[in-house]
Amino acid sequence: MKAIVTGASGGLGLEFAKLLAADGHDLVLIARSGDKLGRIAADLLSQHRIAIDVIVRDLGTPDAAARIVERVPSCDILINNAGFANHGRFDTIPAERLREELLLDVVTLTELCRSYLPGMRERGAGRILNVASTAGFLPGPFGAVYYASKAYVLSFSQAIAEEARGSGVTVTCLAPGATATGFADRAEMRSTLLFKLPTANAADVARAGYRAMLAGKDLEIPGISNKLLPYLLHFTPRRLALWLSRKTIEQ
């Protein structure tokens, strides 16, 4: 079976690649960093008897999904993990950075699902795992586009999961809280309250998402406190929720 992992050069993507390799899946690893992907592929090949294809590509471009599908026409497992956040006041962030964020976090993810899902349905088997975030459960002042993007991923994933029900294809959405990866550094959020508080271990989060995918679950929220968040928000006044959200990521 062939599995595609986007954002595979570190963090959750790397952990997903390790789990898939251990289960004997051939891999297609995609990220911008060729050097990192090369080292990861060599390490996994030394431990497992699998095939690995490395694709060096920026997925935050308009034609990213089409180029991936040209290279890899079909897959059995698709893990849409790649994503990044722009941090700051919305009207001060360069427009091209916001566009790149939307292309990567929303457009490419959607287009990859649209490209591979029909083949999965035709074969009567396949798994898709889309990585969202607990950020998708509420608006995020000073992270407005990222939080909105993850709300899209949550809604989109659960909708197509229901559409695929009974087809042999499952769609799982993983919604972790703050996790110890390179995400905070790229988003310049390391000094925010959100990442000053204890963060989850990337290997643990990936394992939870991977198990949920294998079980065919629609949604996995790792961690007890994270699981409580959607329910607590139902009883929290909207204005208070917005204020708390702002305080966790405002610098």
C-alpha positions in Angstrom: 0.0 0.0 0.0 1.2 3.5 -0.9 0.9 6.4 1.6 1.4 10.1 0.9 2.6 12.3 3.8 2.8 16.1 3.3 5.0 18.2 5.5 7.1 15.1 6.2 10.4 16.8 7.0 9.7 17.1 10.7 7.1 17.3 13.5 3.9 15.3 13.0 4.7 14.5 9.4 7.9 12.7 10.3 6.1 10.8 13.1 3.4 9.7 10.7 6.1 8.5 8.2 7.7 6.4 11.0 4.4 4.8 11.9 3.5 4.0 8.3 7.0 2.6 7.5 6.8 0.4 10.6 3.6 -1.0 9.2 5.2 -1.8 5.9 3.7 1.0 3.7 5.5 2.4 0.7 5.9 6.1 1.2 5.7 9.3 -0.7 7.2 12.0 1.4 6.6 15.7 0.5 8.1 18.9 1.9 10.1 21.9 0.9 13.4 20.7 2.4 15.1 18.2 0.2 18.1 17.7 2.5 15.9 16.8 5.4 13.7 14.5 3.4 16.7 12.7 2.0 18.1 12.0 5.5 14.7 10.8 6.7 14.2 8.5 3.7 17.7 7.0 4.2 17.0 6.4 7.8 13.7 4.7 7.2 15.1 2.6 4.4 17.8 1.3 6.7 15.1 0.1 9.1 12.3 -1.1 6.9 11.9 -3.0 3.6 9.7 -0.4 1.8 9.9 1.9 -1.2 10.2 5.7 -0.6 9.7 8.4 -3.1 10.8 11.9 -2.1 9.1 15.0 -3.6 10.6 18.4 -2.9 7.9 20.9 -3.4 6.3 24.0 -1.8 2.7 23.1 -1.4 1.7 26.8 -0.9 1.6 27.4 -4.6 -1.5 27.3 -6.9 -0.4 24.3 -9.0 1.1 22.2 -6.1 -1.6 19.6 -5.9 -1.7 19.1 -9.7 2.1 18.6 -9.8 1.9 16.0 -7.0 -0.9 14.0 -8.7 1.1 14.0 -12.0 3.9 12.4 -10.1 1.8 10.1 -8.0 -1.5 9.3 -9.8 -3.0 7.2 -6.9 -2.5 6.3 -3.3 -4.1 4.2 -0.6 -3.5 6.5 2.3 -3.3 10.3 2.2 -2.1 12.3 5.2 -2.6 16.0 4.7 -0.3 17.3 7.4 1.5 20.3 5.9 0.5 23.7 7.2 1.7 27.0 8.7 0.4 30.1 10.4 0.9 33.8 10.0 1.0 35.4 13.4 0.1 39.1 13.9 -2.6 41.7 13.2 -4.4 40.7 10.0 -4.1 44.0 8.3 -0.3 44.2 8.8 0.5 40.7 7.4 1.7 40.9 3.7 -1.0 39.8 1.4 1.2 37.3 -0.4 1.9 35.6 2.9 -1.8 35.3 3.6 -2.4 33.8 0.2 0.4 31.3 0.7 -1.2 30.3 4.0 -4.6 29.8 2.4 -3.2 27.9 -0.5 -1.3 25.5 1.8 -3.8 25.1 4.6 -7.0 25.0 2.6 -6.6 24.8 -1.2 -3.9 22.2 -1.6 -5.4 20.0 1.1 -8.8 20.2 -0.6 -7.4 19.5 -4.1 -5.4 16.5 -2.9 -8.5 15.0 -1.3 -10.5 15.7 -4.5 -7.8 14.1 -6.6 -7.3 10.9 -4.6 -10.8 10.2 -3.2 -12.4 9.1 -6.4 -9.8 6.3 -6.9 -10.2 5.2 -3.4 -14.0 5.0 -3.8 -13.6 3.1 -7.0 -11.3 0.5 -5.3 -13.6 0.4 -2.2 -10.7 1.1 0.1 -8.7 4.1 1.3 -7.9 6.3 4.2 -7.5 10.1 4.4 -6.2 11.9 7.5 -6.4 15.7 7.5 -4.6 17.6 10.3 -6.6 20.4 11.7 -6.2 21.9 15.2 -8.2 22.8 18.3 -7.7 26.3 16.8 -10.5 25.4 14.5 -13.1 25.4 17.3 -12.9 29.2 17.9 -11.8 32.4 16.2 -8.2 33.4 16.8 -7.4 37.2 17.0 -3.8 37.6 15.8 -4.0 34.3 14.0 -7.2 35.0 12.2 -6.5 33.2 8.9 -5.0 30.1 10.5 -7.8 29.6 13.0 -10.4 30.1 10.2 -8.4 27.7 8.0 -8.5 25.0 10.6 -12.2 25.5 11.1 -12.6 24.8 7.4 -10.5 21.6 7.7 -12.7 20.4 10.6 -15.9 21.1 8.7 -14.7 19.9 5.4 -13.2 16.6 6.7 -16.3 15.7 8.7 -18.6 16.4 5.8 -16.7 14.2 3.3 -16.3 11.6 6.0 -20.1 11.3 6.1 -20.3 11.3 2.3 -17.8 8.4 2.2 -19.5 6.4 4.9 -20.1 2.8 3.8 -17.9 3.1 0.7 -14.8 1.5 2.3 -13.1 4.8 2.4 -12.6 6.7 5.7 -11.8 10.3 6.4 -10.3 11.3 9.8 -9.7 14.7 11.1 -7.0 15.1 13.7 -7.4 18.2 15.9 -4.4 18.5 18.3 -3.7 21.4 20.7 -0.3 23.0 21.0 2.4 20.5 20.1 6.2 20.5 20.3 7.1 20.8 16.6 8.7 23.5 14.5 5.3 25.1 13.9 5.7 27.8 16.7 9.1 28.9 15.4 8.0 29.3 11.8 4.9 31.2 13.0 7.0 33.3 15.4 4.7 32.2 18.3 7.3 30.7 20.6 6.9 33.6 23.1 3.1 33.4 23.3 1.2 32.1 26.2 0.0 29.2 24.1 3.5 27.8 23.7 4.7 28.8 27.1 2.2 26.4 28.6 3.0 22.6 28.4 2.9 21.3 24.9 2.0 17.8 23.6 4.7 15.4 22.4 4.6 15.1 18.6 5.0 11.3 18.6 2.1 10.9 21.0 -0.1 13.1 18.9 0.8 11.4 15.6 0.1 8.0 17.2 -3.3 9.1 18.4 -4.2 10.3 14.9 -2.8 7.3 13.2 -4.8 4.9 15.4 -7.9 7.0 14.9 -7.3 6.8 11.1 -6.9 3.0 11.2 -10.1 2.7 13.3 -12.0 4.9 10.8 -12.9 7.6 13.3 -14.2 10.9 11.9 -12.5 13.1 14.5 -9.7 12.6 17.0 -8.8 15.3 19.6 -5.8 14.1 21.6 -5.6 15.0 25.3 -8.3 15.3 27.9 -8.2 19.1 28.2 -8.4 19.4 24.4 -11.3 17.0 24.2 -13.2 19.2 26.7 -12.6 22.4 24.7 -15.5 22.1 22.2 -17.9 21.4 25.1 -16.7 24.2 27.3 -17.1 26.7 24.5 -20.8 25.9 24.3 -21.1 27.3 27.9 -18.6 30.2 27.5 -19.9 33.6 26.5 -18.6 34.4 23.0 -16.9 37.6 24.0 -15.1 35.9 26.8 -14.0 33.1 24.5 -12.6 35.6 22.1 -10.7 37.5 24.8 -9.2 34.2 26.1 -8.3 33.2 22.6 -6.6 36.5 22.0 -4.6 36.4 25.2 -3.1 33.0 24.4 -1.5 34.1 21.1 -1.1 37.9 21.4 2.4 39.2 22.0 
